[in-house]
Amino acid sequence: MPRLILHIGTHKTGTTSLQNHWHANRQALSQAGIVYPDLTPHSGHHGFLTDWIALPQVYALPKGGGASLKHLADTYRDTDTKILLSSEEFSRAGGRGGKVDFIALRKIFSGYQFQVLCVLRPQAEFLQSVYLELSRHSLPNRPPDYLKSCLESGQVDGLWCDYGGLYRQLREAFEPSEIFLIDYASARRSKDGLVGTIWRAISPEISDPTIVPDRNWANASPRVLPIWASQVVAGWTVPPAHLKDAAAEAFDLHFESRPQCLFTRQEHTALTAQLHLWNQGLQDLVYMDGAEFVLSIAAHDPATIHREDIDQEYWIRLARRLSFACSADAA
């Protein structure tokens, strides 16, 4: 019987690096009995989801997402092939971006076994990464409003930060035995890293022919507080590159390599309290289904720089860096 393996992200859990890795090693995967469909020039499989998710036109497939999935399902239905599909867009919660109809997807792949691999990142890190991703081309809400919306809705930009909501969404279409939750922090710390951890879930009976250490991750996030500072100086418009560079240089001079947090200490305390409730709720849901899962909550380094620690001396350093840049341009 064929098997459909869905690697559904979530976002900001090394998905781009994993997709690049699997795409580059399609031949080795094929020799292990796993088909990783080629949607060149993209290494992930977002193009299969365009019937459900509002994605840029660049991901559109000639036959459309649903028709392409049906063709894929029909091609391997009478074989013992494993098909591995990877897209973080599978894990969307809905809203303006839409969400995948997993019941319809299951019908397309009738006759298949299913395996859903879902990597979950500690939410405090996840929220900062999403803030930075939104900042690449637009402006997120100001940090207090950004956090307030997350705490009230359990979502950020159509993505789950209350992972119990994501688990309930998956359970509408999949059995507990078909859902594999993976703790991102624990996987990255393990001997084989995230690639090896996912492989053990896919095929524990055979060695991974493609395994590599977790390094050179794609789409890595920049530091969060210099980005926020550059947005403040820009009057809460998208800051130009030279302003972001100046903010980062000033931060290095003033704070060196200390860890940083977008949220104030009071905001971080409120977030941590909510995370314990959300994660206990997820743990209870999984336990009711006869399994166990505990999500890591990273220990908070007391040396962390919080948003309220951005002091007058930092802003002066930033002004000096901008002055130097202006002088260089004038010369």
Sequence and secondary structure as in RCSB ss.txt:
>XXXX:A:sequence
MPRLILHIGTHKTGTTSLQNHWHANRQALSQAGIVYPDLTPHSGHHGFLTDWIALPQVYALPKGGGASLKHLADT
YRDTDTKILLSSEEFSRAGGRGGKVDFIALRKIFSGYQFQVLCVLRPQAEFLQSVYLELSRHSLPNRPPDYLKSC
LESGQVDGLWCDYGGLYRQLREAFEPSEIFLIDYASARRSKDGLVGTIWRAISPEISDPTIVPDRNWANASPRVL
PIWASQVVAGWTVPPAHLKDAAAEAFDLHFESRPQCLFTRQEHTALTAQLHLWNQGLQDLVYMDGAEFVLSIAAH
DPATIHREDIDQEYWIRLARRLSFACSADAA
>XXXX:A:secstr
  EEEEE   TTSSHHHHHHHHHHTHHHHHHTTEE   BTTBSS GGGGTTTS   GGG  TT HHHHHHHHHHH
HTTS  EEEEE GGGGB  GGG    HHHHHHHTTT EEEEEEEE  HHHHHHHHHHHHHTTS    HHHHHHHH
HHHSEETTEESSHHHHHHHHHTTS GGGEEEEEHHHHHHSTTHHHHHHHHHH TTS  TT   S S TT    HH
HHHHHHHHTTSS   HHHHHHHHHHHHHHHTT  B SS HHHHHHHHHHHHHHHHHHHHHHHHTT          
 TT B GGG  HHHHHHHHHHHHHHHHHHH 
